[in-house]
Structures are given as structure tokens and as C-alpha cells.
Amino acid sequence: MTFSIRKILVPTDFSDFSVNAANYAIELAKKFDAEVTLLYVLQDAVALFPEPGVTFPAPGNYLQELQESAKKSLERLCESLPEEITINTELRNGPPFVEILRCAREGDYDMIVLGTHGRSGLAHVLLGSVAEKVVRKAECPVLTVRPDEHKFEMP
């Protein structure tokens, strides 16, 4: 059985956690001569409102402005990373974990590398975890990168 990494998907929310994961992905890409794709998923506006039937009148070009802002943020992140490897960007709309999984499958990615916020307890229950859903449902290997301040201390 041969194992190779040609394409690495790095979902980002532009937080320090996801930038840290992107740096891990870049180091892996250098070792395997792979390419990296930075993915940002714009959450559906409807998903932000818990009440069924509530509509959100988008003022002017609100969605288009969000997309343009996300594209610029992806470009800035890409520019801040080492240029030694091929780095692509992709922007999608929808529920983040669904779009991450869809992108990984459609793009035939060999690995997903994503940062975690390190939440636990009630914060994890209330906020959910995109990373956890991706780990459980992805068809390819997933590397999660935890924040340094959340290292487990042995008793």
C-alpha cells in the first residue's frame, strides 16, 4: 500500500487557530511536494436565525459584500504564508462542516488540516464543533491542530 499526500485542504475562519493549522499544512506540503487549498465557508444567513419563518432582508448587496470581504481575507492570508508551495483558495456558501466535507470529496483531497478552538464543557456543547463533525464524517484523514494553551497536563 502506498500513501501519498498530493492535495491538502485547510478550512479557515481567519482566526489564529486556523492560521496555525495552515502553517502545519504548509510544512506537510513541503515534505510531500503537495499543494494546499485554503477554504473559507460563508455561513448561510438563514442558519443565523433560529426561528423558522424569520426572513432577513439583505440590504443592498450584503451577501456580495461579505463574499468580497472573504475573498480579500483569503488573499491576505495566502500572501502571509510561505510561497514555497502552491497555495489555492476557495470560497463556498453553506453550513461550514457540510461544505468542508463536500469540498474535500469533490476536490479529491488526501488530507484535511484544521485548527480547533480548544473549547470544552458547556462552550463546546452550546457552540458545537465543526472540527468534531469533520473528523467524524470525512472520507480522508483529518489532522486537527489544537491551540498551544490547551495542552493536556498529565495527572
Rosetta constraint file for C-alpha pairs under 8 A:
AtomPair CA 4 CA 32 HARMONIC 7.25 0.50
AtomPair CA 4 CA 110 HARMONIC 7.72 0.50
AtomPair CA 5 CA 29 HARMONIC 7.69 0.50
AtomPair CA 5 CA 32 HARMONIC 6.04 0.50
AtomPair CA 5 CA 33 HARMONIC 7.97 0.50
AtomPair CA 5 CA 34 HARMONIC 6.17 0.50
AtomPair CA 5 CA 110 HARMONIC 5.53 0.50
AtomPair CA 5 CA 111 HARMONIC 7.08 0.50
AtomPair CA 6 CA 29 HARMONIC 7.77 0.50
AtomPair CA 6 CA 32 HARMONIC 7.00 0.50
AtomPair CA 6 CA 33 HARMONIC 6.92 0.50
AtomPair CA 6 CA 34 HARMONIC 4.28 0.50
AtomPair CA 6 CA 35 HARMONIC 6.24 0.50
AtomPair CA 6 CA 109 HARMONIC 7.59 0.50
AtomPair CA 6 CA 110 HARMONIC 6.46 0.50
AtomPair CA 7 CA 34 HARMONIC 5.47 0.50
AtomPair CA 7 CA 35 HARMONIC 5.06 0.50
AtomPair CA 7 CA 36 HARMONIC 5.98 0.50
AtomPair CA 7 CA 37 HARMONIC 7.63 0.50
AtomPair CA 7 CA 108 HARMONIC 7.74 0.50
AtomPair CA 7 CA 109 HARMONIC 5.03 0.50
AtomPair CA 7 CA 110 HARMONIC 5.48 0.50
AtomPair CA 7 CA 111 HARMONIC 6.84 0.50
AtomPair CA 8 CA 25 HARMONIC 6.91 0.50
AtomPair CA 8 CA 29 HARMONIC 7.39 0.50
AtomPair CA 8 CA 34 HARMONIC 7.10 0.50
AtomPair CA 8 CA 35 HARMONIC 6.24 0.50
AtomPair CA 8 CA 36 HARMONIC 4.81 0.50
AtomPair CA 8 CA 37 HARMONIC 6.29 0.50
AtomPair CA 8 CA 109 HARMONIC 5.83 0.50
AtomPair CA 8 CA 110 HARMONIC 6.06 0.50
AtomPair CA 8 CA 111 HARMONIC 5.00 0.50
AtomPair CA 8 CA 112 HARMONIC 5.74 0.50
AtomPair CA 8 CA 113 HARMONIC 7.04 0.50
AtomPair CA 9 CA 36 HARMONIC 5.95 0.50
AtomPair CA 9 CA 37 HARMONIC 4.99 0.50
AtomPair CA 9 CA 38 HARMONIC 6.30 0.50
AtomPair CA 9 CA 39 HARMONIC 7.04 0.50
AtomPair CA 9 CA 104 HARMONIC 6.75 0.50
AtomPair CA 9 CA 109 HARMONIC 6.43 0.50
AtomPair CA 9 CA 111 HARMONIC 6.30 0.50
AtomPair CA 9 CA 112 HARMONIC 4.72 0.50
AtomPair CA 9 CA 113 HARMONIC 6.26 0.50
AtomPair CA 10 CA 18 HARMONIC 7.98 0.50
AtomPair CA 10 CA 21 HARMONIC 7.34 0.50
AtomPair CA 10 CA 22 HARMONIC 6.18 0.50
AtomPair CA 10 CA 25 HARMONIC 7.22 0.50
AtomPair CA 10 CA 36 HARMONIC 7.03 0.50
AtomPair CA 10 CA 37 HARMONIC 5.94 0.50
AtomPair CA 10 CA 38 HARMONIC 4.86 0.50
AtomPair CA 10 CA 39 HARMONIC 5.94 0.50
AtomPair CA 10 CA 112 HARMONIC 5.90 0.50
AtomPair CA 10 CA 113 HARMONIC 5.10 0.50
AtomPair CA 10 CA 114 HARMONIC 5.74 0.50
AtomPair CA 11 CA 18 HARMONIC 7.32 0.50
AtomPair CA 11 CA 38 HARMONIC 5.81 0.50
AtomPair CA 11 CA 39 HARMONIC 4.51 0.50
AtomPair CA 11 CA 40 HARMONIC 5.88 0.50
AtomPair CA 11 CA 41 HARMONIC 7.83 0.50
AtomPair CA 11 CA 100 HARMONIC 6.83 0.50
AtomPair CA 11 CA 112 HARMONIC 7.78 0.50
AtomPair CA 11 CA 113 HARMONIC 7.29 0.50
AtomPair CA 11 CA 114 HARMONIC 5.91 0.50
AtomPair CA 12 CA 18 HARMONIC 5.14 0.50
AtomPair CA 12 CA 19 HARMONIC 7.30 0.50
AtomPair CA 12 CA 38 HARMONIC 6.61 0.50
AtomPair CA 12 CA 39 HARMONIC 5.90 0.50
AtomPair CA 12 CA 40 HARMONIC 5.37 0.50
AtomPair CA 12 CA 41 HARMONIC 7.96 0.50
AtomPair CA 12 CA 114 HARMONIC 7.30 0.50
AtomPair CA 12 CA 115 HARMONIC 7.91 0.50
AtomPair CA 13 CA 18 HARMONIC 6.36 0.50
AtomPair CA 13 CA 40 HARMONIC 6.36 0.50
AtomPair CA 13 CA 41 HARMONIC 7.91 0.50
AtomPair CA 14 CA 18 HARMONIC 6.12 0.50
AtomPair CA 14 CA 19 HARMONIC 6.58 0.50
AtomPair CA 14 CA 73 HARMONIC 7.52 0.50
AtomPair CA 14 CA 77 HARMONIC 7.63 0.50
AtomPair CA 15 CA 19 HARMONIC 6.37 0.50
AtomPair CA 16 CA 20 HARMONIC 6.07 0.50
AtomPair CA 17 CA 21 HARMONIC 6.43 0.50
AtomPair CA 17 CA 115 HARMONIC 5.03 0.50
AtomPair CA 17 CA 116 HARMONIC 6.30 0.50
AtomPair CA 17 CA 117 HARMONIC 6.39 0.50
AtomPair CA 17 CA 145 HARMONIC 7.71 0.50
AtomPair CA 17 CA 146 HARMONIC 7.46 0.50
AtomPair CA 17 CA 147 HARMONIC 6.29 0.50
AtomPair CA 18 CA 22 HARMONIC 6.15 0.50
AtomPair CA 18 CA 114 HARMONIC 6.22 0.50
AtomPair CA 18 CA 115 HARMONIC 4.65 0.50
AtomPair CA 18 CA 116 HARMONIC 7.47 0.50
AtomPair CA 19 CA 23 HARMONIC 6.35 0.50
AtomPair CA 19 CA 77 HARMONIC 7.89 0.50
AtomPair CA 19 CA 115 HARMONIC 7.78 0.50
AtomPair CA 20 CA 24 HARMONIC 6.55 0.50
AtomPair CA 20 CA 115 HARMONIC 6.90 0.50
AtomPair CA 20 CA 145 HARMONIC 7.43 0.50
AtomPair CA 21 CA 25 HARMONIC 6.25 0.50
AtomPair CA 21 CA 113 HARMONIC 6.18 0.50
AtomPair CA 21 CA 114 HARMONIC 5.36 0.50
AtomPair CA 21 CA 115 HARMONIC 4.98 0.50
AtomPair CA 21 CA 144 HARMONIC 7.56 0.50
AtomPair CA 21 CA 145 HARMONIC 5.63 0.50
AtomPair CA 22 CA 26 HARMONIC 6.16 0.50
AtomPair CA 22 CA 38 HARMONIC 7.83 0.50
AtomPair CA 22 CA 113 HARMONIC 7.28 0.50
AtomPair CA 22 CA 114 HARMONIC 7.49 0.50
AtomPair CA 23 CA 27 HARMONIC 6.37 0.50
AtomPair CA 23 CA 81 HARMONIC 7.48 0.50
AtomPair CA 24 CA 28 HARMONIC 6.37 0.50
AtomPair CA 24 CA 113 HARMONIC 7.71 0.50
AtomPair CA 24 CA 145 HARMONIC 7.95 0.50
AtomPair CA 25 CA 29 HARMONIC 6.02 0.50
AtomPair CA 25 CA 36 HARMONIC 7.12 0.50
AtomPair CA 25 CA 113 HARMONIC 6.19 0.50
AtomPair CA 26 CA 30 HARMONIC 6.16 0.50
AtomPair CA 26 CA 36 HARMONIC 7.00 0.50
AtomPair CA 26 CA 82 HARMONIC 7.81 0.50
AtomPair CA 26 CA 85 HARMONIC 7.49 0.50
AtomPair CA 27 CA 31 HARMONIC 6.51 0.50
AtomPair CA 28 CA 32 HARMONIC 6.25 0.50
AtomPair CA 28 CA 34 HARMONIC 7.76 0.50
AtomPair CA 29 CA 33 HARMONIC 5.37 0.50
AtomPair CA 29 CA 34 HARMONIC 4.43 0.50
AtomPair CA 29 CA 35 HARMONIC 6.07 0.50
AtomPair CA 29 CA 36 HARMONIC 6.90 0.50
AtomPair CA 29 CA 85 HARMONIC 7.12 0.50
AtomPair CA 30 CA 34 HARMONIC 6.65 0.50
AtomPair CA 30 CA 84 HARMONIC 7.51 0.50
AtomPair CA 30 CA 85 HARMONIC 6.67 0.50
AtomPair CA 33 CA 85 HARMONIC 7.56 0.50
AtomPair CA 34 CA 85 HARMONIC 7.41 0.50
AtomPair CA 34 CA 86 HARMONIC 7.67 0.50
AtomPair CA 35 CA 85 HARMONIC 6.33 0.50
AtomPair CA 35 CA 86 HARMONIC 4.96 0.50
AtomPair CA 35 CA 87 HARMONIC 6.05 0.50
AtomPair CA 35 CA 88 HARMONIC 7.71 0.50
AtomPair CA 36 CA 85 HARMONIC 7.71 0.50
AtomPair CA 36 CA 86 HARMONIC 6.29 0.50
AtomPair CA 36 CA 87 HARMONIC 4.84 0.50
AtomPair CA 36 CA 88 HARMONIC 6.17 0.50
AtomPair CA 37 CA 87 HARMONIC 5.62 0.50
AtomPair CA 37 CA 88 HARMONIC 4.46 0.50
AtomPair CA 37 CA 89 HARMONIC 5.28 0.50
AtomPair CA 37 CA 90 HARMONIC 6.97 0.50
AtomPair CA 38 CA 74 HARMONIC 7.34 0.50
AtomPair CA 38 CA 78 HARMONIC 7.84 0.50
AtomPair CA 38 CA 87 HARMONIC 7.25 0.50
AtomPair CA 38 CA 88 HARMONIC 6.17 0.50
AtomPair CA 38 CA 89 HARMONIC 4.73 0.50
AtomPair CA 38 CA 90 HARMONIC 6.23 0.50
AtomPair CA 39 CA 89 HARMONIC 5.92 0.50
AtomPair CA 39 CA 90 HARMONIC 4.83 0.50
AtomPair CA 39 CA 91 HARMONIC 5.85 0.50
AtomPair CA 39 CA 92 HARMONIC 7.61 0.50
AtomPair CA 39 CA 100 HARMONIC 7.65 0.50
AtomPair CA 40 CA 70 HARMONIC 7.36 0.50
AtomPair CA 40 CA 74 HARMONIC 7.49 0.50
AtomPair CA 40 CA 90 HARMONIC 6.47 0.50
AtomPair CA 40 CA 91 HARMONIC 5.05 0.50
AtomPair CA 40 CA 92 HARMONIC 6.44 0.50
AtomPair CA 41 CA 91 HARMONIC 5.86 0.50
AtomPair CA 41 CA 92 HARMONIC 4.77 0.50
AtomPair CA 41 CA 93 HARMONIC 5.40 0.50
AtomPair CA 41 CA 94 HARMONIC 6.61 0.50
AtomPair CA 41 CA 95 HARMONIC 7.47 0.50
AtomPair CA 41 CA 96 HARMONIC 5.46 0.50
AtomPair CA 41 CA 99 HARMONIC 6.88 0.50
AtomPair CA 41 CA 100 HARMONIC 7.67 0.50
AtomPair CA 42 CA 66 HARMONIC 7.98 0.50
AtomPair CA 42 CA 67 HARMONIC 7.51 0.50
AtomPair CA 42 CA 70 HARMONIC 7.92 0.50
AtomPair CA 42 CA 91 HARMONIC 7.40 0.50
AtomPair CA 42 CA 92 HARMONIC 6.10 0.50
AtomPair CA 42 CA 93 HARMONIC 4.64 0.50
AtomPair CA 42 CA 94 HARMONIC 6.20 0.50
AtomPair CA 42 CA 95 HARMONIC 7.80 0.50
AtomPair CA 42 CA 96 HARMONIC 7.34 0.50
AtomPair CA 43 CA 47 HARMONIC 7.05 0.50
AtomPair CA 43 CA 48 HARMONIC 7.85 0.50
AtomPair CA 43 CA 93 HARMONIC 5.94 0.50
AtomPair CA 43 CA 94 HARMONIC 5.04 0.50
AtomPair CA 43 CA 95 HARMONIC 5.49 0.50
AtomPair CA 43 CA 96 HARMONIC 6.37 0.50
AtomPair CA 44 CA 48 HARMONIC 7.14 0.50
AtomPair CA 44 CA 93 HARMONIC 6.26 0.50
AtomPair CA 44 CA 94 HARMONIC 4.92 0.50
AtomPair CA 44 CA 95 HARMONIC 6.50 0.50
AtomPair CA 45 CA 49 HARMONIC 7.42 0.50
AtomPair CA 45 CA 56 HARMONIC 7.52 0.50
AtomPair CA 46 CA 55 HARMONIC 7.34 0.50
AtomPair CA 46 CA 56 HARMONIC 7.38 0.50
AtomPair CA 47 CA 95 HARMONIC 7.72 0.50
AtomPair CA 49 CA 54 HARMONIC 7.00 0.50
AtomPair CA 58 CA 62 HARMONIC 5.76 0.50
AtomPair CA 58 CA 63 HARMONIC 7.32 0.50
AtomPair CA 61 CA 65 HARMONIC 6.03 0.50
AtomPair CA 62 CA 66 HARMONIC 6.24 0.50
AtomPair CA 63 CA 67 HARMONIC 6.23 0.50
AtomPair CA 64 CA 68 HARMONIC 6.16 0.50
AtomPair CA 65 CA 69 HARMONIC 6.09 0.50
AtomPair CA 66 CA 70 HARMONIC 6.12 0.50
AtomPair CA 67 CA 71 HARMONIC 6.12 0.50
AtomPair CA 67 CA 91 HARMONIC 7.85 0.50
AtomPair CA 68 CA 72 HARMONIC 6.25 0.50
AtomPair CA 69 CA 73 HARMONIC 6.20 0.50
AtomPair CA 70 CA 74 HARMONIC 6.13 0.50
AtomPair CA 70 CA 91 HARMONIC 7.59 0.50
AtomPair CA 71 CA 75 HARMONIC 6.22 0.50
AtomPair CA 71 CA 91 HARMONIC 7.12 0.50
AtomPair CA 72 CA 76 HARMONIC 6.18 0.50
AtomPair CA 73 CA 77 HARMONIC 6.13 0.50
AtomPair CA 74 CA 78 HARMONIC 6.05 0.50
AtomPair CA 74 CA 89 HARMONIC 6.67 0.50
AtomPair CA 75 CA 79 HARMONIC 6.13 0.50
AtomPair CA 75 CA 89 HARMONIC 7.75 0.50
AtomPair CA 76 CA 80 HARMONIC 6.27 0.50
AtomPair CA 77 CA 81 HARMONIC 6.62 0.50
AtomPair CA 78 CA 87 HARMONIC 6.93 0.50
AtomPair CA 78 CA 89 HARMONIC 7.84 0.50
AtomPair CA 79 CA 83 HARMONIC 7.92 0.50
AtomPair CA 83 CA 87 HARMONIC 7.80 0.50
AtomPair CA 92 CA 99 HARMONIC 6.90 0.50
AtomPair CA 93 CA 99 HARMONIC 7.40 0.50
AtomPair CA 94 CA 98 HARMONIC 7.35 0.50
AtomPair CA 94 CA 99 HARMONIC 6.27 0.50
AtomPair CA 95 CA 99 HARMONIC 6.18 0.50
AtomPair CA 96 CA 100 HARMONIC 6.04 0.50
AtomPair CA 96 CA 130 HARMONIC 6.94 0.50
AtomPair CA 97 CA 101 HARMONIC 6.21 0.50
AtomPair CA 97 CA 130 HARMONIC 5.37 0.50
AtomPair CA 97 CA 131 HARMONIC 7.59 0.50
AtomPair CA 97 CA 133 HARMONIC 6.50 0.50
AtomPair CA 97 CA 134 HARMONIC 5.94 0.50
AtomPair CA 98 CA 102 HARMONIC 6.08 0.50
AtomPair CA 99 CA 103 HARMONIC 5.88 0.50
AtomPair CA 100 CA 104 HARMONIC 6.14 0.50
AtomPair CA 100 CA 134 HARMONIC 7.47 0.50
AtomPair CA 101 CA 105 HARMONIC 6.21 0.50
AtomPair CA 101 CA 134 HARMONIC 6.71 0.50
AtomPair CA 101 CA 137 HARMONIC 7.59 0.50
AtomPair CA 101 CA 138 HARMONIC 5.98 0.50
AtomPair CA 102 CA 106 HARMONIC 5.97 0.50
AtomPair CA 103 CA 107 HARMONIC 5.73 0.50
AtomPair CA 104 CA 108 HARMONIC 5.90 0.50
AtomPair CA 104 CA 109 HARMONIC 5.14 0.50
AtomPair CA 104 CA 112 HARMONIC 7.44 0.50
AtomPair CA 104 CA 138 HARMONIC 7.94 0.50
AtomPair CA 104 CA 140 HARMONIC 7.88 0.50
AtomPair CA 105 CA 109 HARMONIC 6.66 0.50
AtomPair CA 105 CA 139 HARMONIC 7.34 0.50
AtomPair CA 109 CA 140 HARMONIC 7.25 0.50
AtomPair CA 110 CA 140 HARMONIC 5.90 0.50
AtomPair CA 110 CA 141 HARMONIC 7.03 0.50
AtomPair CA 111 CA 140 HARMONIC 5.60 0.50
AtomPair CA 111 CA 141 HARMONIC 5.07 0.50
AtomPair CA 111 CA 142 HARMONIC 5.74 0.50
AtomPair CA 111 CA 143 HARMONIC 7.48 0.50
AtomPair CA 112 CA 140 HARMONIC 7.21 0.50
AtomPair CA 112 CA 141 HARMONIC 6.46 0.50
AtomPair CA 112 CA 142 HARMONIC 4.71 0.50
AtomPair CA 112 CA 143 HARMONIC 6.20 0.50
AtomPair CA 113 CA 142 HARMONIC 5.81 0.50
AtomPair CA 113 CA 143 HARMONIC 4.72 0.50
AtomPair CA 113 CA 144 HARMONIC 5.90 0.50
AtomPair CA 113 CA 145 HARMONIC 7.41 0.50
AtomPair CA 114 CA 131 HARMONIC 7.01 0.50
AtomPair CA 114 CA 142 HARMONIC 7.64 0.50
AtomPair CA 114 CA 143 HARMONIC 6.45 0.50
AtomPair CA 114 CA 144 HARMONIC 5.12 0.50
AtomPair CA 114 CA 145 HARMONIC 6.15 0.50
AtomPair CA 115 CA 131 HARMONIC 7.55 0.50
AtomPair CA 115 CA 144 HARMONIC 5.57 0.50
AtomPair CA 115 CA 145 HARMONIC 4.61 0.50
AtomPair CA 115 CA 146 HARMONIC 6.03 0.50
AtomPair CA 115 CA 147 HARMONIC 7.64 0.50
AtomPair CA 116 CA 131 HARMONIC 6.35 0.50
AtomPair CA 116 CA 144 HARMONIC 6.51 0.50
AtomPair CA 116 CA 145 HARMONIC 6.03 0.50
AtomPair CA 116 CA 146 HARMONIC 5.23 0.50
AtomPair CA 116 CA 147 HARMONIC 6.91 0.50
AtomPair CA 117 CA 146 HARMONIC 6.88 0.50
AtomPair CA 117 CA 147 HARMONIC 6.67 0.50
AtomPair CA 118 CA 146 HARMONIC 6.14 0.50
AtomPair CA 118 CA 147 HARMONIC 6.40 0.50
AtomPair CA 118 CA 150 HARMONIC 6.18 0.50
AtomPair CA 119 CA 123 HARMONIC 6.05 0.50
AtomPair CA 119 CA 124 HARMONIC 5.27 0.50
AtomPair CA 120 CA 124 HARMONIC 4.80 0.50
AtomPair CA 120 CA 125 HARMONIC 7.68 0.50
AtomPair CA 121 CA 125 HARMONIC 6.44 0.50
AtomPair CA 122 CA 126 HARMONIC 5.99 0.50
AtomPair CA 123 CA 127 HARMONIC 5.80 0.50
AtomPair CA 123 CA 128 HARMONIC 7.84 0.50
AtomPair CA 124 CA 128 HARMONIC 5.28 0.50
AtomPair CA 124 CA 129 HARMONIC 6.59 0.50
AtomPair CA 129 CA 133 HARMONIC 6.44 0.50
AtomPair CA 130 CA 134 HARMONIC 6.17 0.50
AtomPair CA 131 CA 135 HARMONIC 6.09 0.50
AtomPair CA 131 CA 144 HARMONIC 7.42 0.50
AtomPair CA 132 CA 136 HARMONIC 6.21 0.50
AtomPair CA 133 CA 137 HARMONIC 6.09 0.50
AtomPair CA 134 CA 138 HARMONIC 5.42 0.50
AtomPair CA 134 CA 142 HARMONIC 7.77 0.50
AtomPair CA 135 CA 142 HARMONIC 5.97 0.50
AtomPair CA 138 CA 142 HARMONIC 7.37 0.50
AtomPair CA 146 CA 150 HARMONIC 6.90 0.50
AtomPair CA 146 CA 151 HARMONIC 7.78 0.50
AtomPair CA 147 CA 151 HARMONIC 7.49 0.50
